[in-house]
Amino acid sequence: HAFGGIAYLLFMVLVVSGVLLSFYDRPSVDEAYHSIQYIATEVPFGWLLRDLHVWSANLIVVALMAHMARVFFAGAYKPPRDTSWLVGVLLVFGVLAFGATGYRLPWDQWAYWTTTEVMDVARSAPLIGGAAASFLTGDVFVSGATLSRFFALHVIVLPWFVFGLLVLHYVVVRKHGVAPPADFVDRDGGV
């Protein structure tokens, strides 16, 4: 039952470290990479703050996958807890969107070319792929407008979206309770 709490703790670490990093980050094509280098080399304990943010971002994915696996294998996704499961799945997508937008923010060669390839693939997707790629790119090609959109998604849109989902998740969990461990439930449903 601890993996959900670990994921929440890591989310709080990400919020605090992200706010502190935003004091030094400059999300422009000319300055993004240099601002990350400045944080890592010149800001006192900036390297630690950035590494804490990066490691927490990786570990939250692991914690969420472990939490979802425990819920799935314990059968805790079944009614009446199905709403909590669906909100949890949306939270996983929100965290993955954080990762997808956050890895672009240093705007190094890797970020630029990965974004270019992802947008090319998205344009070829049927129905909304072209519109989604155009919205995310913000220009005819990957440029400073793209970086601005990813920054806005990462530090403004996604935090509010995930925060709303977290509140809903906790409300639903409080309403239905935490599912008991499968080992302690007998065939009649008693504990």
C-alpha positions as CSV (number, residue, x, y, z in Angstrom):
1,H,0.0,0.0,0.0
2,A,3.0,2.3,0.2
3,F,3.7,2.9,-3.5
4,G,0.9,5.4,-3.9
5,G,2.3,7.4,-1.0
6,I,5.8,7.1,-2.4
7,A,4.6,8.4,-5.7
8,Y,2.8,11.3,-3.9
9,L,6.0,12.2,-2.0
10,L,8.0,12.1,-5.2
11,F,5.4,14.4,-6.8
12,M,5.8,16.9,-4.0
13,V,9.6,16.7,-4.4
14,L,9.1,17.4,-8.1
15,V,6.9,20.4,-7.4
16,V,9.3,22.0,-4.9
17,S,12.4,21.3,-6.9
18,G,10.7,22.5,-10.1
19,V,9.7,25.8,-8.5
20,L,13.2,26.3,-7.3
21,L,14.7,25.4,-10.7
22,S,12.3,27.9,-12.4
23,F,14.1,30.8,-10.7
24,Y,17.1,30.1,-12.9
25,D,15.6,28.4,-16.0
26,R,15.3,30.6,-19.1
27,P,13.0,28.9,-21.6
28,S,14.3,30.4,-24.8
29,V,16.1,28.8,-27.7
30,D,19.2,30.8,-27.1
31,E,19.3,30.5,-23.3
32,A,17.7,27.2,-22.3
33,Y,20.7,25.0,-22.6
34,H,23.0,27.6,-21.0
35,S,20.7,28.2,-18.1
36,I,20.7,24.4,-17.3
37,Q,24.5,24.5,-17.5
38,Y,24.5,27.5,-15.2
39,I,22.2,25.7,-12.7
40,A,24.4,22.7,-12.7
41,T,27.8,24.5,-12.4
42,E,27.3,27.9,-10.9
43,V,24.2,27.9,-8.6
44,P,25.1,26.7,-5.1
45,F,23.8,23.1,-4.9
46,G,22.2,23.6,-8.3
47,W,23.5,20.3,-9.5
48,L,21.9,18.6,-6.5
49,L,18.6,20.4,-7.1
50,R,18.6,19.4,-10.8
51,D,19.6,15.8,-10.1
52,L,16.9,15.6,-7.4
53,H,14.3,16.7,-9.9
54,V,15.6,14.3,-12.7
55,W,15.8,11.3,-10.3
56,S,12.4,12.0,-8.8
57,A,10.9,12.2,-12.3
58,N,12.3,8.8,-13.1
59,L,11.4,7.2,-9.8
60,I,7.8,8.5,-9.8
61,V,7.2,6.5,-13.0
62,V,8.6,3.4,-11.3
63,A,6.5,4.0,-8.1
64,L,3.4,4.6,-10.2
65,M,3.9,1.4,-12.2
66,A,4.4,-0.6,-8.9
67,H,1.3,1.0,-7.4
68,M,-0.8,0.3,-10.5
69,A,0.5,-3.3,-10.5
70,R,-0.3,-3.9,-6.9
71,V,-3.8,-2.4,-7.4
72,F,-4.3,-4.6,-10.5
73,F,-3.1,-7.9,-9.1
74,A,-5.0,-7.3,-5.9
75,G,-8.2,-6.7,-7.9
76,A,-8.7,-3.4,-6.2
77,Y,-9.7,-1.8,-9.6
78,K,-13.1,-3.5,-9.4
79,P,-16.3,-1.7,-8.3
80,P,-16.7,0.3,-6.2
81,R,-13.1,1.4,-6.6
82,D,-13.2,1.5,-10.5
83,T,-13.4,5.3,-10.5
84,S,-10.2,5.5,-8.4
85,W,-8.5,3.2,-10.9
86,L,-9.6,5.3,-13.9
87,V,-8.4,8.5,-12.3
88,G,-5.1,6.7,-11.4
89,V,-4.7,5.7,-15.1
90,L,-5.2,9.4,-16.0
91,L,-2.6,10.3,-13.4
92,V,-0.1,8.0,-15.0
93,F,-0.7,9.7,-18.4
94,G,-0.3,13.0,-16.7
95,V,3.1,12.0,-15.2
96,L,4.2,10.6,-18.6
97,A,3.2,14.0,-20.2
98,F,5.3,15.7,-17.5
99,G,8.2,13.6,-18.6
100,A,7.7,14.2,-22.3
101,T,7.5,17.9,-21.8
102,G,10.3,18.1,-19.2
103,Y,12.9,16.3,-21.3
104,R,12.5,19.0,-24.0
105,L,13.2,21.9,-21.7
106,P,17.1,21.8,-21.7
107,W,16.7,22.3,-25.5
108,D,19.9,20.5,-26.4
109,Q,20.5,18.5,-29.6
110,W,18.7,15.5,-28.1
111,A,15.6,17.5,-27.2
112,Y,15.4,19.3,-30.5
113,W,15.8,16.2,-32.7
114,T,13.5,14.1,-30.6
115,T,10.9,16.7,-30.7
116,T,11.3,17.0,-34.5
117,E,10.9,13.2,-34.9
118,V,7.9,13.0,-32.5
119,M,6.1,15.9,-34.3
120,D,6.7,14.2,-37.7
121,V,5.2,10.9,-36.4
122,A,2.3,12.8,-34.8
123,R,1.5,14.5,-38.1
124,S,1.1,11.1,-39.8
125,A,-1.4,9.9,-37.2
126,P,-5.0,9.9,-38.4
127,L,-7.7,12.3,-37.4
128,I,-6.1,14.6,-34.8
129,G,-2.4,13.9,-35.3
130,G,-1.8,16.8,-37.6
131,A,-3.8,19.3,-35.5
132,A,-2.0,18.1,-32.3
133,A,1.4,18.4,-33.9
134,S,0.6,21.9,-35.2
135,F,-0.6,23.0,-31.8
136,L,2.4,21.6,-30.0
137,T,4.9,22.9,-32.6
138,G,3.3,26.4,-32.7
139,D,5.1,27.1,-35.9
140,V,5.8,25.5,-39.3
141,F,8.8,23.7,-37.9
142,V,10.2,23.0,-34.4
143,S,11.4,26.4,-33.0
144,G,11.3,28.7,-30.0
145,A,7.5,28.6,-30.2
146,T,7.7,24.8,-29.6
147,L,9.9,25.3,-26.6
148,S,7.5,27.9,-25.2
149,R,4.6,25.5,-25.6
150,F,6.3,22.7,-23.9
151,F,7.4,25.0,-21.0
152,A,3.9,26.3,-20.6
153,L,2.5,22.7,-20.6
154,H,5.2,21.6,-18.1
155,V,5.0,24.4,-15.5
156,I,1.4,25.7,-15.9
157,V,-1.1,23.3,-17.5
158,L,0.0,19.9,-16.3
159,P,0.5,20.8,-12.7
160,W,-3.1,22.0,-12.4
161,F,-4.4,19.0,-14.4
162,V,-2.5,16.5,-12.2
163,F,-3.3,18.4,-9.0
164,G,-7.1,18.2,-9.9
165,L,-6.8,14.5,-10.6
166,L,-4.9,14.0,-7.3
167,V,-7.7,15.7,-5.4
168,L,-10.3,13.6,-7.2
169,H,-8.3,10.4,-6.6
170,Y,-8.0,11.1,-2.8
171,V,-11.7,12.0,-2.5
172,V,-12.7,8.7,-4.2
173,V,-10.2,6.7,-2.2
174,R,-11.6,8.3,1.0
175,K,-15.1,7.5,0.0
176,H,-14.6,3.8,-0.9
177,G,-11.6,3.1,1.4
178,V,-8.4,1.3,0.6
179,A,-8.9,-2.2,-0.6
180,P,-7.7,-4.8,2.0
181,P,-4.7,-7.0,1.0
182,A,-5.9,-10.0,-0.9
183,D,-4.2,-12.4,1.5
184,F,-6.5,-11.4,4.4
185,V,-9.9,-11.8,2.6
186,D,-11.7,-15.2,2.9
187,R,-14.1,-16.6,0.3
188,D,-17.2,-15.0,2.0
189,G,-15.7,-11.6,1.7
190,G,-15.0,-11.2,5.4
191,V,-11.7,-10.1,6.9
